[in-house]
Amino acid sequence: MNFLTHGFELVENIPPPNDIDNIHRDIDQLQECDSAGIRHADTKLSTLQQLAQSAPVLQLAEYYMQDKPQLMRCILFNKTAGQNWLVSWHQDKTLCMPRKFSHQDWGPWSIKDGSHHVQPPTNILNQMVTLRFHLDDNHHENGCLKVLPGSHNNGILSTQQIHALSEEILPVYCLAPKRSALVMKPLLVHASSKATKPDRRRVIHMEFAPVELISAYL
């Protein structure tokens, strides 16, 4: 798939095998490992912090953004038999910020897990990139991500508009092998179904924004 046209692309063999093994061990030792989603995962697991700051990851984010990247949010998703959920069609429209500020084009604001979150203007979201690192094979049976190609080109959509697109556009299931990274635009409409045969489906979700763009508001 062409990233600019379709809004997503799969890159294989990131991170290295040894890093994956260390991340697996870290996750298994985390008290919250049974949670479906763990926010600020990079501050709770040193291996994820190392991954986020590693040259291959930063270079990948910079390549797709064409700008120097800054990590804005890191979430660990852990879909298992005990934590088996579905996510309806949606866009990622909020940004995790270190502090709250007043600007007519930014809002509404909310607090999630103790951190400020806000919906920024469309032009900010359009310059961001999300990297989803697959720590396990992702397939139909364990509830892999599915996307609507090209839907990011429509800007911020209402619930009704997203529903209409989901009936017009044939979804693509992101069948992703272990150690692959799905690169996607935040406004790409995406969803996931419950696993029909649950096994471990651990995904590290990292959102990057241009450093200079964000620093202008802080």
C-alpha positions in Angstrom: 0.0 0.0 0.0 1.1 3.6 -0.7 1.4 5.5 2.5 0.4 8.9 1.3 -2.5 7.6 -0.8 -3.9 4.9 1.5 -2.7 6.3 4.9 -0.9 3.1 6.1 2.0 0.8 5.3 3.6 -2.3 6.8 7.3 -2.4 7.6 8.9 -5.7 8.6 11.8 -6.6 10.9 11.5 -3.9 13.5 12.6 -4.2 16.3 15.4 -6.7 16.5 14.6 -10.2 17.9 16.6 -9.6 21.2 14.6 -6.5 21.9 11.3 -8.3 21.4 12.3 -11.0 23.9 13.3 -8.4 26.5 10.0 -6.5 25.9 8.1 -9.7 26.4 9.8 -10.4 29.7 9.1 -6.8 30.9 5.4 -7.1 30.0 5.1 -10.4 31.8 6.5 -8.8 35.0 4.3 -5.7 34.8 1.5 -5.7 37.4 -0.9 -4.2 34.9 -0.1 -6.8 32.2 -3.7 -8.1 32.3 -5.1 -4.7 31.4 -6.4 -4.2 27.8 -4.6 -0.9 27.4 -1.7 0.6 29.4 -1.1 4.3 28.9 2.4 5.9 29.3 3.8 2.4 28.7 7.2 3.9 27.9 7.5 5.3 31.5 6.5 1.9 33.0 8.8 -0.3 31.0 12.4 0.6 30.4 12.5 -1.6 27.3 9.7 0.4 25.6 11.5 3.6 26.5 14.6 2.2 24.9 12.6 1.2 21.8 11.0 4.6 21.5 14.4 6.3 21.7 16.2 3.8 19.4 17.7 5.0 16.1 15.6 2.6 13.9 12.3 3.8 15.4 13.2 7.5 15.3 14.5 7.2 11.7 11.3 5.4 10.7 9.1 8.1 12.2 11.3 10.8 10.6 11.2 9.1 7.2 7.4 9.1 7.1 6.9 12.5 8.7 9.7 14.2 6.9 10.5 16.0 10.1 12.2 15.4 13.4 9.9 13.3 15.6 8.8 13.7 19.2 7.0 10.9 21.0 3.6 12.1 22.2 1.9 8.9 23.5 2.8 5.3 24.0 0.2 2.7 24.7 0.5 -1.1 25.2 -2.5 -3.0 23.9 -2.7 -6.6 25.2 -5.6 -8.5 23.7 -6.0 -12.0 25.4 -8.7 -14.5 26.2 -9.3 -12.6 29.4 -9.2 -9.2 27.8 -10.9 -9.6 24.5 -12.6 -6.5 23.2 -13.7 -4.8 20.0 -13.2 -1.2 18.9 -15.7 0.3 16.5 -14.6 2.4 13.5 -13.0 5.6 14.6 -10.1 8.1 14.1 -7.4 9.0 16.6 -8.2 12.7 17.1 -6.7 13.5 20.5 -3.1 14.3 21.4 -1.4 13.8 24.8 0.3 17.0 25.9 2.6 17.8 28.8 0.5 20.7 29.9 -2.8 22.5 29.2 -2.8 25.8 27.3 -5.5 28.1 25.9 -5.8 28.3 22.1 -9.0 28.8 20.1 -8.2 26.0 17.7 -7.3 23.4 20.3 -10.0 21.6 22.3 -11.9 20.1 24.0 -9.4 19.1 26.7 -9.7 16.1 29.0 -7.7 14.2 31.6 -6.8 10.5 30.9 -4.6 8.6 33.4 -3.5 11.9 34.9 -2.4 13.5 31.6 -3.8 16.3 29.5 -5.4 15.2 26.2 -6.7 17.6 23.6 -8.1 17.6 20.0 -5.7 19.6 18.0 -6.4 21.3 14.6 -6.6 19.0 11.5 -3.3 20.3 10.2 -1.5 19.1 13.3 -3.0 15.6 13.0 -2.1 15.5 9.3 1.6 16.0 10.1 1.7 13.2 12.7 2.4 9.5 12.3 1.6 6.5 14.4 3.8 3.4 14.6 2.2 0.2 15.8 4.8 -2.4 16.7 3.6 -6.0 16.7 5.1 -8.2 19.4 3.1 -11.2 18.2 1.6 -12.3 14.9 -1.6 -10.3 14.2 -4.2 -12.1 12.2 -8.0 -12.5 11.7 -8.5 -14.9 14.6 -6.8 -12.8 17.3 -8.5 -9.5 16.3 -6.0 -7.7 14.1 -6.5 -4.1 13.1 -8.6 -3.3 10.1 -8.6 0.1 8.2 -10.4 2.0 5.5 -7.8 2.9 2.9 -7.7 6.6 2.0 -10.1 7.7 4.7 -7.5 10.0 6.3 -7.8 12.3 3.3 -11.3 13.4 4.5 -10.2 15.3 7.6 -11.9 15.0 10.9 -15.1 13.1 10.5 -18.4 12.9 12.4 -19.7 9.6 13.7 -22.3 9.6 10.9 -19.6 10.2 8.2 -17.4 7.4 9.6 -20.4 5.0 9.5 -21.1 6.0 5.9 -17.5 5.4 4.9 -17.5 2.0 6.5 -20.3 1.0 4.2 -18.6 2.5 1.1 -15.0 1.4 1.5 -13.8 -2.2 1.5 -11.8 -2.6 4.7 -8.2 -4.0 4.7 -7.2 -6.3 7.5 -3.7 -5.6 8.6 -2.3 -9.1 8.8 1.0 -8.3 10.5 3.8 -10.7 11.4 5.7 -10.5 14.7 8.4 -7.8 14.6 6.6 -5.7 12.0 5.5 -2.1 12.3 2.3 -0.7 10.9 2.8 3.0 10.0 -0.4 4.9 9.8 -1.9 8.4 9.8 -3.9 9.2 12.9 -7.0 10.2 10.9 -7.1 6.9 9.1 -10.4 5.3 10.1 -9.7 2.0 11.8 -11.2 -0.6 14.1 -10.7 -4.1 15.4 -12.9 -7.1 16.2 -13.0 -9.4 19.1 -10.6 -12.4 18.8 -12.4 -15.5 17.7 -9.5 -17.7 18.9 -7.8 -15.5 21.4 -4.0 -15.8 21.9 -1.5 -13.1 22.8 -1.8 -10.0 20.6 0.5 -7.4 22.1 0.9 -4.2 20.2 2.9 -1.1 21.1 1.1 2.0 19.8 3.4 5.1 19.5 2.3 8.5 18.2 4.9 11.0 16.9 4.6 14.7 16.1 7.1 17.1 14.6 9.3 18.6 17.4 9.2 22.2 16.2 5.4 22.0 15.6 4.6 21.0 19.1 7.2 23.2 20.8 5.6 26.2 19.2 2.5 25.7 21.5 4.4 25.0 24.7 
